[in-house]
């Protein structure tokens, strides 16, 4: 059995903690034979546990316990091309994989909505975990422990992700955010997010792109942590991109563009000699899958 979970890109500017998309970078978990103790084989680095201390196993055991089940330990093989701590949902993919691992091994028969509830309780907010479960575009809200989501199709476009060589922990990125917003500012920020949502659902990427870049919730506070954002946004404007935004908590910067501008954009970005990797991405349509 193999569990595959896509990477995700969250926030999309004004959709802070509520809008996310699934993209075609993947975490894969191959479930092999049973063992006395959990064993995870991977080449993701010495800092990633290979036993029951791994987040994958912690999540799977926790979910099984919620349903009064216990899991038989297995040998697992884990591979991932999702960059760690870069704002592409690397931890969310592991959480969703852990939920699916429990779902399969304990025959829980969880619905996608039940998986989302579990994932949001663990992660804290739904914007990364929801598209990892459903695929494509998901708009979700968690208030008073109630998570509600709407799944839709993201408007056709190409995605360019610039992934800097340095990590940026979500906790550090959240530390620069304000504790509260003034009422007038909150109304302005939410009205922008409302238009962003409507634009995405009606396939209007031109308006959606403008709203993404008018975010007032988080990007202006995090911009000092990711110097590449201003550079890449300027390049995006020069070459007709729909929008440039900070993916998740950063430091990855995502550019949404029409295919006709893709080559000029990528060539200009490469010419800047920024320290990082450029990925040409597509929307993942499926979300978590098992085969």
Backbone as a ProteinNet text record, in pm:
[ID]
protein_1_A
[PRIMARY]
XXXXXXXXXXXXXXXXXXXXXXXXXXXXXXXXXXXXXXXXXXXXXXXXXXXXXXXXXXXXXXXXXXXXXXXXXXXXXXXXXXXXXXXXXXXXXXXXXXXXXXXXXXXXXXXXXXXXXXXXXXXXXXXXXXXXXXXXXXXXXXXXXXXXXXXXXXXXXXXXXXXXXXXXXXXXXXXXXXXXXXXXXXXXXXXXXXXXXXXXXXXXXXXXXXXXXXXXXXXXXXXXXXXXXXXXXXXXXXXXXXXXXXXXXXXXXXXXXXXXXXXXXXXXXXXXXXXXXXXXXXXXXXXXXXX
[TERTIARY]
85.1	0	88.2	50.5	125.5	29.3	64.5	-13.5	62.6	-4.7	57.2	-19.5	54.6	-6.2	63.4	-12.3	50.1	96.3	191.6	228.6	114	117.6	13.4	74.4	3.6	41.6	-76.1	-54.3	-165	-163.4	-274.9	-300.6	-338.2	-254.4	-277.6	-304.2	-215	-229	-338.1	-449.9	-556.3	-635.9	-616.3	-688.7	-619.2	-575.8	-491.5	-558.4	-487.9	-531.7	-660.9	-702.2	-829.7	-831.1	-742.9	-742.2	-613.2	-625.7	-507.6	-527.7	-417.2	-419.9	-322	-353.6	-263.7	-176.7	-46.5	45.5	122.1	182.5	235.9	379.4	401.7	516	455.6	524.9	455.4	537	464.4	512.4	452.9	535.9	486.7	527.3	431.5	453.4	420.1	520.9	497.4	487.6	376.5	352.3	396.4	495.8	553.2	509.2	594.7	552.9	536.5	462.9	446.1	576.8	592.8	713.6	676.5	773	751.5	742	826.8	827.5	822	772.4	767	908.4	925.9	1052.6	1025.1	1079.9	1061	1194.7	1202.6	1321.8	1303.3	1400.5	1393.1	1532.8	1543.5	1669.9	1647.9	1561.4	1522.2	1610.3	1711.6	1801.8	1803.3	1913.2	1930.2	1832.8	1780.6	1689.6	1548.2	1517.2	1382.9	1383.1	1306	1306.9	1267.9	1320.6	1291.5	1209.3	1156.8	1079.2	946	886.3	754.9	756.2	874.5	883.3	856.4	853.6	823.5	680.1	659.6	526.6	423.1	461.2	368.7	307.9	392.1	344.9	268.9	315.1	244.4	101.9	84.8	-48.8	-132.7	-76.4	-151.8	-200	-113.8	-151.6	-256.4	-241.4	-338.1	-476.6	-481.7	-610.3	-674	-594.1	-648.2	-704.1	-633.7	-679.4	-812.3	-832.2	-959	-1077.6	-1052.1	-1158.1	-1144.5	-1073.1	-1055.2	-991.9	-895.1	-823.8	-674.7	-605.6	-461.2	-402.1	-287.3	-224.5	-113.3	-104.3	7	125.8	242.8	359.1	398.2	447	491.4	626.9	690.9	806.3	751.5	796.1	748.5	866.2	839.9	940.4	883.9	953.5	905.3	996.5	936.5	1009.3	930.3	1000.7	930.8	1014	947.7	1013.3	955.4	887.4	835.3	943.7	993.1	1098.3	1051.8	1139.9	1105.9	1112.3	1013.8	1011.1	1026.6	956.9	967.7	832.9	725.9	596.3	518.7	549.4	477.4	408.4	378.3	296.7	365.7	495.9	566.2	512.7	488.5	434.9	288.7	212.8	72.4	60	150.9	146.3	169.7	257.9	283.3	161.1	96.6	-23.6	-133.4	-155.9	-259.3	-222.5	-93.8	-49.7	-69.8	-42.7	-62.7	-208.3	-297.9	-441.7	-482.9	-432.4	-466.7	-407	-288.3	-226.7	-314.9	-362.7	-454.4	-584.5	-633.6	-759	-751	-636.6	-620.5	-590.8	-496.8	-454.9	-561.8	-641.6	-744.9	-884	-891.3	-1021	-1124.1	-1085.8	-1173.4	-1282.6	-1259.5	-1357.6	-1394.2	-1294.2	-1318.3	-1359.1	-1452.9	-1486.1	-1380.9	-1376.5	-1282.6	-1309.1	-1434.1	-1467.6	-1416.3	-1425.5	-1373.5	-1221.2	-1157.6	-1011.5	-972.6	-1049.7	-1019.6	-1036.1	-1138.5	-1158	-1038.8	-995.2	-878.7	-754	-731.2	-610.7	-607.4	-722.2	-728.6	-706.2	-758.3	-734.2	-585.9	-515.1	-371.9	-290.9	-322.3	-245.4	-280.4	-408.1	-449.5	-532.2	-511.8	-593.7	-594.2	-693.9	-718.8	-654.4	-589.7	-553.5	-452.7	-362.5	-268.5	-321.1	-383.6	-426.9	-545.9	-635.5	-756.4	-724	-641.6	-610.6	-528.1	-451.5	-378.2	-474.8	-591.7	-693.9	-778.8	-829.9	-926	-861.4	-740.9	-681.1	-738.2	-675.8	-723.5	-730.3	-838.5	-859	-957.4	-921	-1012.7	-1014.5	-1134.8	-1154.8	-1220.3	-1157.6	-1204.6	-1196.1	-1276.1	-1279.3	-1291.4	-1215.3	-1228.4	-1254.3	-1373.9	-1414.3	-1488.5	-1451.2	-1514.9	-1512.7	-1398	-1372.4	-1459	-1526.2	-1605.7	-1536.5	-1501.3	-1435.4	-1534.2	-1543.5	-1630.8	-1546.1	-1567.3	-1484.5	-1567.5	-1515.2	-1572.8	-1461	-1484	-1384.7	-1424.8	-1324.9	-1353.1	-1233.8	-1247.3	-1141.6	-1066.1	-934.1	-854	-848.9	-860.6	-856.1	-728	-737.9	-624.3	-511.2	-392.5	-274.2	-151.7	-35.9	89.4	141.1	216.6	270.8	423.1	487.4	631.9	659.1	729.7	762.2	911.6	948.9	1090.3	1109.2	1193.3	1215.7	1355.2	1366.4	1497.4	1572.3	1701.9	1784.9	1771.7	1716.4	1706.4	1567.5	1560.5	1433.7	1372.3	1240.3	1169.7	1060	1079.8	982.7	853.5	741.3	611.3	602.1	658.1	652.3	724.8	837.9	911.8	836	774.6	700.2	574.3	513.2	394.2	429.6	552	593.2	589.5	604.8	607.9	468.3	365.9	229.7	174.2	85.1	26.5	-68.8	-83.9	-175.6	-319.7	-347.3	-482.3	-476.4	-586.5	-600.6	-709.4	-692.5	-797.8	-921.6	-1038	-1164.5	-1168.8	-1131.6	-1134.4	-1039.9	-923.5	-826.5	-876.9	-940.3	-994.2	-1104.1	-1189.8	-1295.6	-1234.8	-1134.1	-1069.1	-1002.9	-932.6	-862.6	-960.7	-1069.8	-1167.2	-1243.1	-1267.2	-1336.3	-1249.5	-1118.8	-1026.8	-1031.2	-1030.6	-1037.3	-1168.1	-1277.9	-1407.2	-1404.7	-1348.3	-1340.2	-1245.3	-1135.7	-1043.6	-1116.7	-1194	-1266.8	-1365.8	-1443.2	-1541.1	-1472	-1359	-1286	-1234.5	-1181.3	-1131.4	-1245	-1358.5	-1470.3	-1537.9	-1517.2	-1573.5	-1467.6	-1346.2	-1240.9	-1178.3	-1190.3	-1136.8	-999.9	-894.7	-761.2	-703.8	-751.1	-701.4	-740.1	-868.5	-912.1	-855.1	-853.7	-798.9	-654	-576.6	-436.4	-418.9	-504	-496.8	-527.6	-627.8	-665.3	-557.8	-495.3	-385.9	-277.8	-242.7	-132.7	-175.2	-304.4	-350.6	-372.5	-325.2	-339.5	-296.9	-377.8	-344.8	-336.7	-342.8	-337.9	-196	-110.4	17.8	140.4	126.8	248	331.5	268	347	428.6	384.2	458.9	571.8	552.9	651.6	751.1	724.9	809.4	955.1	980	1118.2	1193.4	1118.7	1180.8	1213.9	1148.1	1166.8	1195.1	1321.9	1360.3	1325.6	1317.5	1290	1149.3	1057.3	918.8	909.5	970.3	963.4	1031.2	1144.3	1217.6	1133.5	1075.1	998.6	865.3	806.7	681.8	707.2	818.8	852.8	872.9	938.4	956.5	821.4	734.2	600.7	523.8	531.8	464.5	521.3	652.7	719.5	679	650.7	625.8	482	389.1	247.8	193.1	255.6	202.6	70.9	-14.5	-139	-112.4	-23.1	3.2	130.1	190.6	304.3	272.6	291.2	255.9	347.6	346.5	422.9	345	404.4	336.7	340.5	222.7	215.5	284.1	367.8	443	575.5	601.2	725.6	832.8	951.7	995.4	966.7	901.3	871.3	782.9	817	737.7	675	543.5	469.7	424.9	441.1	395.7	290.4	176.3	70.1	78.5	82.8	102.8	35.2	9.1	-35.2	85.7	58.8	168.7	252.1	191	263.4	373	363	463.3	563.7	545.9	623.3	773.1	810.2	952.1	1022.1	960	1021.2	1036.3	935	941.3	1055.4	1060	1162.4	1302.8	1319.7	1451.4	1496.9	1403.4	1438.2	1472	1396.8	1424.3	1562.6	1594.4	1725.7	1836.8	1811	1912	1943.6	1852.4	1875.5	1976.6	2005.2	2101.2	2066	1937.9	1895.1	1933.6	1954.5	1996.8	1874.5	1847.8	1731.9	1701.2	1587.5	1546.9	1414.8	1404	1282.1	1209.5	1082.6	1003.1	886.6	866.3	752.1	644.4	533.7	434.8	299.4	218.1	80.7	-9.3	-137.2	-233.8	-255.1	-247.3	-283.1	-434.9	-496.2	-642.3	-704.5	-624.2	-679.1	-669.4	-557.6	-536	-478.9	-497.5	-443	-501.2	-417.4	-462.3	-390.9	-456	-402.3	-408.6	-300	-302.4	-219.7
-119.5	0	123.8	223	348.9	465.8	555.2	676.9	794.6	873.7	989.4	1115.8	1218.4	1344.7	1460.6	1552.7	1665.2	1776.1	1853.6	1977	2076.6	2179.9	2282.3	2421.3	2516.9	2657.2	2732.1	2791.7	2849.5	3001.6	3056.8	3200	3271.8	3258.1	3333.5	3481.1	3538.1	3676.4	3695.9	3754.2	3792.7	3675.9	3556.4	3440.3	3379.5	3463.6	3422.7	3315.3	3203.7	3090.7	3026.3	3054.5	2998.5	2949.6	2999.3	2957.6	2881.9	2769.8	2693.5	2617.5	2583.9	2503.5	2387.3	2277.1	2162.5	2172.1	2141.4	2148.8	2017	1998	1866.8	1840.1	1857	1800.4	1704.4	1591.8	1487.3	1423	1387.1	1296.8	1159.9	1055.6	920.3	829.8	752.8	656.8	519	432.1	294.3	208.8	138.8	55.4	-87	-135.9	-266.9	-366.2	-459.2	-567.4	-520.2	-599.6	-570.9	-596.7	-527.6	-541.3	-530.8	-560.1	-545.5	-397.8	-315.5	-170.4	-98	25.1	107.1	136.4	128.9	162.2	239.1	359.7	441.7	459.7	412.9	431.8	558.4	647.3	769.4	827	923	993.9	1144.6	1180.9	1321.6	1397.6	1331.5	1400.6	1337.4	1357.1	1295.1	1348.7	1467.8	1526.9	1470.8	1387.9	1330.5	1191.2	1169.1	1038.5	923.2	805.2	685.6	584	629.7	539.3	603.9	560.2	612.1	759.2	819.9	962.6	1047.4	984.5	1056.8	1109.9	1232.8	1295	1206.9	1138.7	1050.2	946.8	880.7	775.3	835.4	948.2	1013.6	1048.1	1102.4	1137.3	1012.5	911.8	788.8	723.2	713.3	649.8	732.7	865.6	953.2	938.5	936.2	923.6	788.4	682	549.1	544.2	606.3	607.4	679.6	785	858.8	768.4	667.2	574.8	439.7	441.7	322.6	206.8	240	139.5	147	36.9	34	-13.2	42.9	9.5	-92.7	-186.7	-281	-211.7	-209.4	-143.5	-206	-124	-167.6	-105.6	-162.2	-96.6	-8.1	117.1	214.6	271.2	306.7	376.4	512.9	619.1	755.9	829.8	889.8	978.2	1108.3	1217.3	1345.4	1440.1	1508.7	1617.8	1753	1754.8	1880.3	1941.7	2059.9	2122.3	2143.8	2113.5	2126.2	2271.9	2311.9	2445.3	2556.9	2544.2	2645.1	2704.9	2669.2	2727.2	2651.7	2522.9	2439.8	2321.3	2336.1	2237.7	2105.8	2106.9	1980.9	1910.7	1983.4	1921	1882	1962.8	1929.6	1801.1	1779.8	1656.7	1535.4	1548.2	1436.9	1412	1518.8	1504.4	1432.5	1474.6	1411.2	1265.9	1239.3	1101.4	1016.2	1073.5	999.7	964.4	1057.7	1031.7	920.5	926.5	823.5	688	689.6	565	497.7	573.7	519.1	474.7	553.2	521	385.5	359.4	235	116.7	132.6	19.8	-21	76.1	45.8	36.9	46.5	38.5	133.4	260.9	359.2	409.3	399.1	445.6	592.4	674.4	817.1	885.4	977.6	1063.4	1172.9	1240.6	1351.8	1461.1	1486.8	1588.6	1548.6	1420.2	1373.4	1383.2	1353.9	1369.7	1515.3	1607	1749	1793.8	1746.4	1782	1736.8	1613	1561.5	1644	1669.9	1741.6	1883.5	1949.7	2087.3	2092.6	1994.9	1989.9	1975	1900.9	1879.4	1999.3	2049.6	2158	2294.3	2314.1	2441.6	2527.5	2515.4	2586.8	2507	2528.2	2434.2	2466.2	2581.6	2624.8	2534.8	2470.3	2377	2234.4	2188.9	2048.8	2021.5	2119.6	2096.4	2061.9	2140.5	2101.8	1974.5	1941.9	1815.2	1697.7	1716.1	1611.2	1609.3	1724.7	1731.7	1754.7	1814.9	1857.1	1990.5	2046.5	2168.5	2288.8	2363.8	2484.1	2454.6	2492.6	2476.9	2605.9	2651	2767.4	2715	2741.1	2678.2	2774.8	2745.2	2827.1	2736.1	2767.2	2697.4	2801	2798.8	2891.7	2811.9	2833.9	2761.5	2610.7	2562.4	2419.7	2357.4	2440.7	2391.2	2429.5	2328.9	2352.9	2333.3	2433.8	2430	2458.5	2383.5	2402.7	2399.3	2466.3	2464.5	2427.7	2324	2282	2334.6	2375.9	2428.2	2403	2446	2430.5	2562.1	2556.1	2677.5	2720.6	2849.9	2897.3	2852.8	2823.6	2774.1	2876.4	2832.3	2917.1	2830.6	2890.5	2824.6	2880.7	2798.3	2839.2	2829.2	2935.3	2936.5	2954.6	2860	2870	2890.4	3001.8	3021.2	2980.9	2880.3	2826.4	2867.9	2965.8	3008.7	2895.9	2909	2806.5	2802.9	2906.8	2910.2	2866.6	2813.6	2775.6	2895	2891.4	2990.7	2916.8	2897.9	2824.9	2904.8	2834.3	2899.9	2980.5	2928	2998.5	3131.8	3135.9	3261.7	3358.5	3305.5	3389.8	3446.5	3370.7	3419.3	3520.8	3514.5	3603.3	3750.5	3779	3918.6	3974.5	3891.1	3937.4	4014.6	4110.8	4186.8	4100.9	4135.2	4062.8	4091.8	4213.8	4251.1	4358.9	4372.9	4477.1	4573.5	4699.5	4797.4	4759.8	4793.3	4753.6	4794.4	4918.4	4967.3	4886.8	4854.7	4775.9	4634.1	4575.5	4439.7	4433.6	4536.9	4541.8	4552.4	4637.1	4652.3	4522	4457.2	4333.3	4222.3	4211.7	4106.2	4134.1	4261.8	4292.8	4253.7	4273.7	4230.3	4078.3	4009.1	3862.9	3813.9	3885.9	3847.4	3856.5	3964	3981.1	3877.3	3848	3743.4	3610.6	3572.4	3446.2	3442.6	3550.2	3555.8	3547.5	3612.6	3612.8	3473.1	3402.7	3267.4	3173.7	3186.2	3096.5	3125.2	3244.2	3277.1	3275.3	3230.4	3214.2	3342.7	3449.6	3579.2	3601	3553.2	3562.3	3702.9	3785	3922.5	3996.6	3988.9	4052.6	3980.1	3847.5	3770.7	3809.2	3825.7	3862.6	3997.1	4091.9	4224	4213.4	4132	4116.4	4041.6	3943	3871.4	3968.7	4060.2	4152.6	4271.2	4282.5	4388.8	4337.7	4218.5	4160.2	4257.7	4259.7	4345.3	4264.5	4131.2	4046	4008.8	3973.8	3917.8	3955.1	3975.3	3989.1	4112.4	4222.8	4342.7	4327.6	4240.5	4216.8	4116.1	4024	3919	3955	4062.4	4098	4116.3	4166.6	4188.2	4057.5	3947.5	3816.6	3747.8	3791	3727.1	3837.6	3871.4	3981.6	3952.7	3824.3	3785.9	3824	3842.8	3873.1	4001	4108.2	4235.6	4225.4	4155.4	4139.5	4064	3953.1	3868.8	3932.5	4008.2	4077.2	4183	4251.8	4351.6	4284.8	4169.6	4094.8	4048.8	4005	3963.9	4075.7	4196.2	4311.1	4343	4331	4363.7	4267.9	4142.5	4040.4	3987.7	4065.4	4034.3	3920.8	3889.3	3783.7	3827.4	3730.7	3762.9	3811.3	3740.2	3774.8	3706.2	3767	3709	3714.9	3602.9	3602	3510.8	3532.1	3450.2	3322	3207.7	3079.9	3037.8	3020.3	2984.5	3089.4	3042	3133.1	3172.8	3127.4	3156.6	3053.9	3068.6	3178.1	3159	3047.2	3028.1	3140.7	3189	3291.5	3227.7	3240.2	3179.5	3287	3256.6	3346	3274.2	3338.1	3286.8	3361.9	3287.9	3352.8	3276.8	3348.2	3285.2	3216.8	3108.6	3032.4	3117.8	3215.7	3298.7	3382.3	3404.9	3485	3399.5	3269	3180.4	3186.3	3179.7	3177.5	3307.2	3421.2	3550.1	3566.9	3525.8	3534.2	3450.3	3324.7	3235.4	3280.5	3329.5	3376.9	3497.3	3589.8	3707.4	3669.9	3576.2	3531.5	3466.3	3381	3316.6	3419.2	3526.2	3629.8	3706.3	3702.9	3771.8	3698.3	3571.8	3490.6	3484.6	3469.2	3454.6	3315.5	3304.4	3178.3	3091.9	2996.8	2910.8	2832.8	2763	2678.6	2728.3	2719.6	2759.6	2634.2	2621	2504.7	2546	2472.8	2491	2394	2445.7	2361.4	2365.9	2265.9	2257	2233.8	2260.2	2229.5	2077.8	2021.3	1881.3	1874.3	1788.1	1780.9	1683.9	1596.8	1481.6	1490.2	1539.9	1535.4	1400.8	1366.4	1240.3	1121.7	1024.6	907.2	782.5	667.7	540.5	440.5	368.1	262.6	142.4
0	0	0	-77.8	-83.3	-64.4	28	55	-4.3	-85.7	-149.5	-111.5	-68.4	-25	-96.2	-155.9	-224.8	-129.8	-177.8	-110	-122.5	-42	-48.5	-38.3	-94.4	-85	-24.4	91.7	168	166.5	209.6	228.7	99.2	-5.5	-129.2	-96.2	-19.1	19.6	121.8	79.3	171.4	227.8	174.8	226.2	346.1	435.7	548.7	634.1	651.9	734.4	685.5	561.2	515.3	371	284.9	144.9	115.1	43.5	7.1	-122	-187.5	-309.1	-294.4	-362.3	-366.5	-491.2	-476.8	-590.6	-604.2	-721.1	-756.2	-710.1	-581.6	-510.8	-408.8	-379.6	-305.2	-193.4	-88	16.7	-12.7	-9.3	-31.5	84.8	132	239.5	186.8	178.5	138.5	264.2	279	397.1	364	439.9	413	520.6	556.7	645.9	790.4	867.5	1010.4	1083.7	1196.7	1277.4	1425.2	1510.2	1654.4	1689.3	1627.2	1649.6	1515.7	1520.2	1399	1348.1	1218.7	1155.4	1027.5	1016.8	896.9	827.3	705.4	623.8	539.5	545.6	465.2	447.1	356.3	336.2	348.7	442.3	458.9	556	611.3	701.9	839.9	911.4	1042.7	1146.4	1125.6	1223.5	1220.1	1121.2	1108.3	1171.5	1278.2	1347.3	1255.3	1288	1210.1	1290.1	1404.9	1490.3	1525.9	1636.2	1674.4	1714	1723.6	1751	1627.2	1511.7	1388.4	1393.6	1343.6	1345	1277.1	1171.8	1100.9	1194.7	1272.7	1363.3	1481	1530.7	1641.6	1601.7	1481.4	1433.1	1412.7	1347.2	1319.5	1448.2	1547.8	1674.1	1747.6	1741.1	1807.4	1744.4	1611.8	1543.1	1573.4	1569.9	1600.4	1741.8	1835.4	1975.3	1989.4	1911.6	1916.8	1884.5	1802	1762.1	1833	1946.5	2031.6	1955.7	1869.8	1792.6	1825.9	1805	1817.3	1685.3	1650.1	1523.2	1542.3	1450.7	1448.9	1382.3	1447.3	1386.8	1252.5	1164.1	1031.5	998.5	899.8	838.3	727.2	725	627.9	549.8	426.4	345.7	309	348.4	328.4	230.8	129.5	38.7	24.7	-2.8	-18.6	-103.5	-195.8	-267.3	-225.9	-110.3	-54.8	33.7	1	82.5	226.6	321.7	462.8	508	589.2	651	548.2	436.1	329.9	292.2	361.1	328.4	222.9	207	110.2	177.7	304.4	373.9	402.8	428.9	454.1	578.7	686.2	807.4	788.7	715.3	689.7	609	515	435.3	524.3	622.5	714.3	802.5	847.8	930	852.3	728.2	646.4	617.4	592.8	569.9	694.4	811.9	936.2	959.5	928.1	940.8	844.8	722.7	624.2	662.1	720.6	765.8	870.8	967.5	1068.2	1004	911.5	844	773.6	709	634.5	726.1	817.7	900.9	1002.3	1049.3	1148.2	1087.3	953.4	883.2	944.6	957.2	1021.1	926.9	796.6	696.7	716.4	739.5	761.4	631.4	641.6	528	517	403.6	388.4	491.5	521.2	621	759	791.8	921	924.6	812.1	804.8	825.4	766.1	781	925.1	991.6	1132	1215.7	1195.6	1267.9	1236.1	1107.4	1065.4	1120	1121.3	1170.8	1320.8	1392.6	1537.1	1567.6	1483.9	1505	1457.7	1337.6	1276.2	1334.9	1369.9	1428.5	1335.7	1205.4	1107.7	978.1	891.9	781.3	647.3	631.4	496.8	426	499.2	436.9	431.6	538.9	542.4	450.4	434.3	354	209	138	0.1	-9.4	95.3	94.9	97.3	155.8	161.4	34.7	-6.4	-116.9	-253.3	-255.2	-381	-426.7	-531.5	-596	-501	-506.8	-426.1	-313.9	-191.4	-79	1.4	32.4	119.3	245.7	359.8	483.2	600.1	701.3	822.3	943.6	1046.9	1174.8	1283.1	1337.5	1442.8	1549	1674.3	1786.1	1761.4	1714	1692	1581.6	1503.9	1391.4	1261.1	1182.8	1054.4	940.7	853.4	736.9	614.4	507.2	388.3	260.8	159.6	25.3	-70.9	-152.1	-250.6	-388.2	-464.1	-597.6	-689	-812.7	-912.3	-925.1	-911.4	-923.7	-1070.2	-1097.6	-1236.2	-1306.9	-1435.5	-1512.7	-1517.6	-1478.4	-1485.3	-1459.7	-1469.4	-1435.9	-1303.1	-1232.1	-1103.3	-1106.7	-1061.7	-1043	-894	-834.6	-692.5	-677.1	-614.6	-581	-435.7	-413.5	-279.8	-233.7	-143.8	-94.7	-24.7	-15.9	45.7	197.7	257	403.4	449.6	571.9	632.4	704.8	720.7	800.7	876.2	1004.3	1084.1	1096.6	1093.8	1105.6	1234	1343.7	1472.1	1463.6	1394.3	1378.6	1288.6	1182.9	1090.6	1155.7	1245.1	1315.6	1424.6	1472.2	1580.6	1539.2	1409.9	1364.3	1338.6	1348	1321.2	1440.3	1415.2	1525.7	1607.6	1733.5	1821.1	1781.8	1735.5	1694.5	1587.4	1513.6	1413	1456.1	1421.2	1445.4	1364.5	1414.9	1351.8	1205.1	1174.2	1036.8	948.8	1001.1	925.7	902.9	1003.8	990.6	885.3	881.7	780.7	641.4	626	495.6	451.7	544.8	512.5	474.4	547.2	518.1	389	356	230.6	111.5	123.4	17.9	3.8	117	114.9	53.7	79.3	21.3	-130.8	-181.9	-328.1	-387.4	-315.5	-360.6	-376.6	-275	-278.5	-395.2	-410.1	-519.1	-655	-668.2	-795.2	-829.2	-728.6	-752.2	-793.4	-726.1	-753.6	-887.3	-940.6	-1072.2	-1182	-1147.7	-1246.6	-1295.7	-1218.1	-1259.6	-1194	-1260.8	-1202.3	-1205.9	-1295.1	-1299.5	-1171.7	-1134.5	-1010.3	-888.7	-894.2	-782.5	-756.1	-863.4	-846.4	-778.6	-815	-750.7	-601.8	-567.2	-427	-347.3	-410.9	-345.4	-301.7	-389.9	-361	-274.6	-244.5	-154.2	-11.6	15.2	149.2	258.5	367.3	482	611.2	596.6	715.1	757.4	661.2	705.2	622.4	491.5	410.3	443.6	475	502.4	630.3	720.2	843.8	822.3	728.9	703.6	593.9	521.8	407.2	446.4	566.8	610.4	631.9	651.9	673.5	541.8	433.4	302.6	200.8	185.3	96.3	-49.4	-82.6	-221.4	-266.4	-172.5	-209.7	-292.2	-246.9	-319.3	-456	-461.1	-587.4	-689.4	-646.2	-737.7	-775.1	-684.1	-717.6	-824.9	-815.3	-916.8	-1052.9	-1053.1	-1177.6	-1231.6	-1142.6	-1183.5	-1250.5	-1193.3	-1252.9	-1391.1	-1403.1	-1529.4	-1640.8	-1603.4	-1705.7	-1704.2	-1651	-1666.9	-1583.9	-1470.3	-1383.8	-1322	-1291.3	-1222.5	-1080.1	-1009.6	-869.6	-821.8	-721.2	-650.7	-502	-433.7	-291.1	-211	-82	11	37.1	3.9	21.1	167.8	225.7	367.1	452.8	545.1	630.9	568.3	444	376.2	412.2	352.4	265.8	116.8	78.2	-63.7	-116.2	-234	-302.1	-425.4	-437.2	-548.5	-647	-774.2	-881	-964.8	-984	-1070.4	-1202.6	-1312.9	-1440.8	-1554.3	-1661.3	-1784.9	-1849.8	-1923	-1984	-2078.6	-2143.1	-2240	-2175.1	-2044.2	-1974.6	-1897	-1899.6	-1812.5	-1842.3	-1968.4	-2004.6	-1967.7	-2000	-1967.1	-1816.4	-1741.7	-1595.8	-1539.9	-1581.6	-1527.3	-1566.3	-1688	-1731	-1649.1	-1621	-1543	-1399	-1343.1	-1206.4	-1198.3	-1295.3	-1296.9	-1310.6	-1384.9	-1404.7	-1276.8	-1179.8	-1052.8	-964.6	-998.2	-920.7	-772.4	-743	-604.8	-554.4	-426.2	-366.3	-335.8	-423.7	-405.2	-530.8	-528.4	-639.8	-697.8	-830.4	-899.5	-946.1	-906.8	-943	-1033.4	-1141.7	-1228.9	-1181.3	-1129.9	-1064.6	-1135.2	-1103.7	-1150.7	-1029	-1045.4	-940.2	-933.3	-814	-794	-781.3	-858.6	-865.3	-764.9	-704	-633.5	-481.8	-430.2	-285.6	-243.4	-117.6	-66.2	-142.4	-172.4	-246.7	-193.9	-211.2	-164.2	-278.3	-296.8	-400.1	-354.5
[MASK]
+++++++++++++++++++++++++++++++++++++++++++++++++++++++++++++++++++++++++++++++++++++++++++++++++++++++++++++++++++++++++++++++++++++++++++++++++++++++++++++++++++++++++++++++++++++++++++++++++++++++++++++++++++++++++++++++++++++++++++++++++++++++++++++++++++++++++++++++++++++++++++++++++++

